[in-house]
Amino acid sequence: MAMQYVAPRWLPGGNLQTIWPALYARRVEGLAPVYRRERWRTPDQDFIDVDFLDAPGDGVRPLLVLFHGLEGSSASHYAQAFGAYAAARGWHYAVPHFRGCSGELNLAPRAYHSGDHEEIDWILRRLKARQAESADAAGGDAAGGDGASKAAGPVMAVGVSLGGNALLRWAEEQGSQAGRVVRAAASVSAPLDLAAGGSAIGRGFNRLIYTRMFLGTMKPKALAKLAQHPGLFDRTALLATRNLYEFDNVFTAPLHGFRDTDDYYARASAKPRLHEIEVPALVVNATNDPFVPAASLPRTSEVGPQVTLWQPAHGGHVGFPMGLPPGHVRGLPERVGSWLAAQAGL
């Protein structure tokens, strides 16, 4: 499937194509989606919150699952845009929140990270099981209540930025088993080489704007986590962090089983193992993404036959605005969603 994207002339450059869509562009036609929230107890006795948009009516429907980016949520511009796309097609839609991102601090002495593939595996398998249960219920109803089995609606997954890297890491770890859970997966603006991305966001304009924005929410969350679990990390060291590399060295890496930031970036990056993916996967990266250097992006020779690379010249980081001012962000879900649907036979 051929895909094209051309940025509007009134939004030149990767930074404008990143910032404007997140703040000002239209996300949906009409009213923003109203989610139904479920709280799930995790295997380690913590919780995550999952927001749903349920397709109206009875019957078996496809399910689109979105894993958000760093400090994102179901309210993020891209999450709302993908939700509107799913709703327009009569699909169910789910946004699982990484721990601490749903508006309430989680309980365990951990948060989330770019390689959180075990969390993604638990979430996707639970959602897949629910799809199967819904199909069985629909089959039983259709057969007069005899419980006759009916094919479940396909599950498709998209991950954005951090969530995209983590989703690809899940596909890599699962190998041939990934196709038993999802029909297809897509990552959008994922920092597939975490060391390159971490270096880029820690320099110049990126450091002044994006690093400051992320640390502005991440540091208070980390301090709240320390209040929950005294002695979890060095408070003075955390307060002294000036970029994501230093923050990850104090907080993210040690809390999630990594030796330090370098170990975290090396083991959590999806790029080195893209050739191991055995489920249809679309990997979208604009080459003018301020966070993800074009030189760090994978080449066709570095990925397996199931991986499709789409690397347009414009789009910024999870931006891809379209239209006249103020613009809209519906084009990205339409392109990614159409690709996923084609892989799922929809």
C-alpha positions as CSV (number, residue, x, y, z in Angstrom):
1,M,0.0,0.0,0.0
2,A,1.5,3.3,-1.1
3,M,1.5,6.0,1.5
4,Q,2.3,9.7,1.1
5,Y,2.5,12.7,3.3
6,V,3.1,16.3,2.4
7,A,3.3,18.9,5.2
8,P,1.3,22.2,4.8
9,R,3.5,25.1,3.7
10,W,2.4,27.2,6.6
11,L,4.0,24.7,9.1
12,P,7.6,24.3,7.9
13,G,10.2,22.3,9.8
14,G,10.2,19.5,12.3
15,N,9.7,21.6,15.4
16,L,6.6,23.4,14.2
17,Q,5.2,20.1,12.8
18,T,5.7,18.7,16.3
19,I,4.5,21.5,18.6
20,W,1.6,23.0,16.6
21,P,-0.4,19.7,16.2
22,A,-0.1,18.8,19.9
23,L,-1.4,22.2,21.0
24,Y,-3.6,23.7,18.3
25,A,-4.6,21.3,15.5
26,R,-8.0,19.7,15.4
27,R,-8.0,16.2,16.7
28,V,-11.5,15.0,15.8
29,E,-14.5,16.2,13.9
30,G,-17.0,17.4,16.5
31,L,-16.8,16.5,20.2
32,A,-13.8,14.8,21.8
33,P,-14.3,11.1,22.6
34,V,-15.8,10.2,26.0
35,Y,-14.0,7.1,27.3
36,R,-15.1,4.4,29.6
37,R,-12.4,3.6,32.1
38,E,-11.5,0.2,33.7
39,R,-9.0,-0.4,36.4
40,W,-7.1,-3.6,36.1
41,R,-5.1,-5.3,38.9
42,T,-1.7,-6.3,37.7
43,P,0.1,-9.5,38.5
44,D,2.4,-7.7,40.9
45,Q,-0.7,-6.2,42.8
46,D,-0.4,-2.8,41.2
47,F,-2.9,-1.3,38.8
48,I,-3.3,0.2,35.4
49,D,-6.2,2.2,33.9
50,V,-7.5,1.3,30.5
51,D,-9.8,3.7,28.6
52,F,-12.2,2.3,26.1
53,L,-14.4,3.5,23.3
54,D,-16.9,0.8,22.7
55,A,-18.4,0.3,19.2
56,P,-22.2,0.6,19.3
57,G,-24.5,-2.3,18.7
58,D,-24.0,-6.0,19.0
59,G,-21.8,-8.3,17.1
60,V,-18.1,-9.0,16.7
61,R,-16.0,-6.0,16.1
62,P,-12.2,-5.4,15.5
63,L,-10.2,-3.9,18.4
64,L,-7.6,-1.2,17.9
65,V,-5.2,-0.8,20.9
66,L,-3.0,2.3,21.3
67,F,0.1,2.5,23.5
68,H,0.9,6.1,24.3
69,G,4.2,7.9,24.4
70,L,6.3,9.4,27.2
71,E,4.0,11.1,29.7
72,G,1.1,10.7,27.3
73,S,-2.5,9.4,27.9
74,S,-5.8,8.8,26.3
75,A,-6.2,12.6,26.1
76,S,-3.1,13.1,23.9
77,H,-3.8,14.6,20.5
78,Y,-2.8,11.4,18.7
79,A,-4.9,9.2,21.0
80,Q,-8.0,11.2,20.4
81,A,-7.4,11.2,16.7
82,F,-6.9,7.4,16.5
83,G,-10.0,7.0,18.7
84,A,-12.1,9.0,16.3
85,Y,-10.7,6.9,13.4
86,A,-11.7,3.7,15.1
87,A,-15.1,5.0,16.1
88,A,-15.9,6.0,12.5
89,R,-15.2,2.5,11.4
90,G,-17.2,0.7,14.1
91,W,-14.2,-0.7,15.8
92,H,-13.6,-1.0,19.6
93,Y,-10.7,1.1,20.8
94,A,-8.6,0.8,23.9
95,V,-5.8,3.0,25.4
96,P,-4.0,1.2,28.2
97,H,-2.1,3.8,30.4
98,F,1.4,3.0,31.4
99,R,1.8,3.1,35.1
100,G,1.4,6.6,36.6
101,C,0.0,8.1,33.4
102,S,-3.7,7.9,34.0
103,G,-3.8,10.8,36.5
104,E,-3.2,8.7,39.6
105,L,0.2,7.5,40.9
106,N,0.6,3.7,40.7
107,L,1.5,1.6,43.8
108,A,4.5,-0.5,43.0
109,P,8.2,0.7,43.2
110,R,8.3,1.0,39.4
111,A,6.9,3.2,36.6
112,Y,7.3,2.5,32.9
113,H,10.0,2.5,30.3
114,S,10.7,2.3,26.6
115,G,11.3,-1.5,26.6
116,D,8.3,-2.4,28.8
117,H,7.4,-5.4,26.6
118,E,6.3,-7.7,29.5
119,E,3.7,-5.1,30.5
120,I,2.5,-4.9,26.9
121,D,2.3,-8.7,26.6
122,W,0.1,-8.9,29.7
123,I,-2.2,-6.2,28.4
124,L,-2.5,-7.4,24.8
125,R,-3.2,-11.0,25.9
126,R,-5.9,-9.9,28.3
127,L,-7.5,-7.8,25.6
128,K,-7.2,-10.7,23.1
129,A,-9.0,-13.0,25.6
130,R,-11.8,-10.5,26.0
131,Q,-12.3,-10.3,22.2
132,A,-12.5,-14.1,22.2
133,E,-15.0,-14.1,25.0
134,S,-17.2,-11.5,23.2
135,A,-17.1,-13.7,20.1
136,D,-18.1,-16.8,22.0
137,A,-21.0,-14.8,23.5
138,A,-22.1,-13.6,20.1
139,G,-21.8,-17.1,18.7
140,G,-23.9,-18.5,21.5
141,D,-26.6,-15.9,21.0
142,A,-26.7,-16.4,17.3
143,A,-27.1,-20.2,17.7
144,G,-29.9,-19.9,20.2
145,G,-27.6,-19.9,23.3
146,D,-25.8,-23.2,22.6
147,G,-22.4,-21.6,22.9
148,A,-21.3,-22.2,19.3
149,S,-17.9,-20.5,18.7
150,K,-17.6,-17.5,16.5
151,A,-14.4,-16.0,15.1
152,A,-13.2,-13.1,17.3
153,G,-12.7,-9.7,15.9
154,P,-9.0,-9.0,15.1
155,V,-6.8,-7.1,17.4
156,M,-4.5,-4.5,15.9
157,A,-2.0,-2.4,17.9
158,V,-0.3,0.9,17.4
159,G,2.4,2.4,19.6
160,V,3.4,6.0,19.6
161,S,6.9,7.2,20.4
162,L,8.0,5.4,23.6
163,G,4.9,3.1,23.2
164,G,6.0,2.3,19.7
165,N,9.4,1.2,20.7
166,A,8.0,-0.9,23.5
167,L,5.4,-2.5,21.1
168,L,8.1,-3.4,18.6
169,R,10.2,-4.9,21.5
170,W,7.2,-7.0,22.4
171,A,6.9,-8.2,18.8
172,E,10.6,-9.1,18.8
173,E,10.4,-11.0,22.0
174,Q,7.3,-12.9,21.0
175,G,8.5,-13.9,17.5
176,S,6.1,-16.3,15.9
177,Q,3.7,-16.1,18.9
178,A,2.9,-12.4,18.2
179,G,0.6,-13.3,15.4
180,R,-1.6,-15.3,17.8
181,V,-2.3,-12.1,19.7
182,V,-2.4,-9.3,17.1
183,R,-3.0,-9.3,13.3
184,A,-0.7,-6.4,12.8
185,A,1.2,-3.7,14.7
186,A,2.4,-0.2,13.9
187,S,4.9,2.2,15.6
188,V,4.8,5.9,15.1
189,S,7.7,8.2,15.7
190,A,9.4,5.6,17.9
191,P,13.0,6.3,19.1
192,L,14.2,2.9,17.9
193,D,17.8,3.8,18.8
194,L,17.4,5.1,22.3
195,A,20.9,6.4,22.7
196,A,20.6,8.5,19.5
197,G,17.2,9.8,20.6
198,G,18.4,10.5,24.1
199,S,21.4,12.5,22.7
200,A,19.2,14.5,20.3
201,I,16.6,15.5,22.9
202,G,19.4,16.6,25.3
203,R,20.9,19.3,23.0
204,G,20.1,22.8,22.0
205,F,16.5,23.8,21.3
206,N,15.3,20.3,22.2
207,R,16.8,20.6,25.7
208,L,15.3,24.0,26.3
209,I,11.8,23.0,25.2
210,Y,11.1,19.2,25.1
211,T,13.5,18.1,27.9
212,R,12.2,20.8,30.2
213,M,8.6,19.8,29.4
214,F,9.1,16.1,30.1
215,L,11.2,16.6,33.3
216,G,8.5,19.1,34.5
217,T,6.1,16.1,35.0
218,M,8.5,13.3,35.5
219,K,10.5,14.7,38.4
220,P,7.3,15.3,40.6
221,K,6.1,11.8,39.8
222,A,9.4,10.4,40.8
223,L,9.4,12.3,44.1
224,A,5.9,11.1,44.8
225,K,7.2,7.6,44.2
226,L,10.0,8.2,46.6
227,A,7.5,9.3,49.2
228,Q,5.6,6.0,48.7
229,H,8.8,4.0,48.9
230,P,11.5,5.8,51.0
231,G,15.0,5.0,50.0
232,L,14.0,3.9,46.5
233,F,16.6,6.3,44.9
234,D,18.8,9.3,45.8
235,R,16.6,12.4,46.0
236,T,19.4,14.8,45.8
237,A,20.7,13.1,42.6
238,L,17.3,13.2,41.0
239,L,16.8,16.9,41.7
240,A,20.1,17.6,40.1
241,T,19.2,15.8,36.8
242,R,19.2,18.2,33.8
243,N,18.3,15.9,31.0
244,L,16.6,12.6,30.3
245,Y,19.9,10.6,30.3
246,E,20.6,11.7,33.8
247,F,17.0,11.2,35.0
248,D,17.1,7.6,33.5
249,N,20.4,6.9,35.3
250,V,18.9,7.8,38.7
251,F,15.3,6.6,38.3
252,T,14.2,4.7,35.2
253,A,17.1,2.3,34.7
254,P,17.6,1.1,38.3
255,L,13.9,0.8,39.0
256,H,13.3,-1.5,36.1
257,G,16.3,-3.8,36.3
258,F,18.9,-2.0,34.2
259,R,22.4,-1.3,35.4
260,D,22.4,2.3,34.2
261,T,21.2,4.4,31.3
262,D,23.6,3.0,28.8
263,D,22.5,-0.6,29.7
264,Y,18.8,0.5,29.5
265,Y,19.2,2.2,26.1
266,A,21.1,-0.8,24.7
267,R,18.7,-3.5,25.9
268,A,15.5,-1.6,25.4
269,S,16.1,-0.3,21.8
270,A,14.0,-2.0,19.2
271,K,16.3,-1.2,16.2
272,P,18.9,-4.0,16.6
273,R,16.2,-6.8,16.5
274,L,13.8,-5.5,13.9
275,H,14.8,-8.5,11.7
276,E,13.3,-10.8,14.3
277,I,9.7,-9.5,14.0
278,E,7.3,-12.2,12.5
279,V,4.0,-10.3,12.6
280,P,3.2,-7.6,10.0
281,A,4.6,-4.3,11.4
282,L,4.6,-0.8,10.0
283,V,7.4,1.5,11.3
284,V,6.7,5.2,10.7
285,N,9.3,7.8,11.3
286,A,9.5,11.3,9.7
287,T,13.1,12.1,8.8
288,N,12.7,15.6,10.3
289,D,11.7,14.4,13.7
290,P,13.5,16.5,16.3
291,F,13.8,13.6,18.7
292,V,14.8,10.9,16.3
293,P,17.8,11.6,14.1
294,A,17.3,10.5,10.5
295,A,20.8,8.9,10.5
296,S,19.6,6.6,13.3
297,L,16.6,5.2,11.4
298,P,16.7,1.6,10.2
299,R,17.3,0.8,6.6
300,T,15.4,-1.9,4.6
301,S,18.4,-4.2,4.9
302,E,18.2,-4.1,8.7
303,V,14.6,-5.3,9.0
304,G,12.8,-8.5,8.4
305,P,10.3,-9.3,5.6
306,Q,7.3,-8.6,7.8
307,V,8.5,-5.0,8.6
308,T,7.4,-2.1,6.4
309,L,9.3,1.1,6.8
310,W,7.6,4.5,6.0
311,Q,10.0,7.4,6.4
312,P,8.4,10.6,5.0
313,A,10.5,13.7,4.7
314,H,8.1,15.7,6.9
315,G,5.8,15.2,9.9
316,G,7.9,16.0,12.9
317,H,7.4,14.0,16.1
318,V,3.9,12.5,16.2
319,G,2.7,15.6,14.3
320,F,1.9,15.0,10.6
321,P,-0.5,18.0,10.4
322,M,-2.7,18.6,7.4
323,G,-5.0,21.2,6.0
324,L,-5.4,25.0,6.3
325,P,-4.9,26.7,9.7
326,P,-5.4,25.5,12.4
327,G,-4.9,22.2,10.6
328,H,-5.9,18.7,11.8
329,V,-4.1,15.5,12.7
330,R,-6.5,13.0,11.2
331,G,-4.3,12.1,8.3
332,L,-1.9,9.9,10.3
333,P,-4.6,7.7,11.8
334,E,-6.1,7.3,8.4
335,R,-2.9,6.1,6.8
336,V,-1.8,3.9,9.7
337,G,-5.3,2.6,10.3
338,S,-5.8,1.7,6.6
339,W,-2.5,-0.2,6.6
340,L,-3.5,-2.1,9.8
341,A,-6.9,-2.9,8.3
342,A,-5.4,-4.2,5.1
343,Q,-3.2,-6.6,7.1
344,A,-6.2,-7.7,9.1
345,G,-8.3,-8.3,6.1
346,L,-10.8,-5.6,6.9
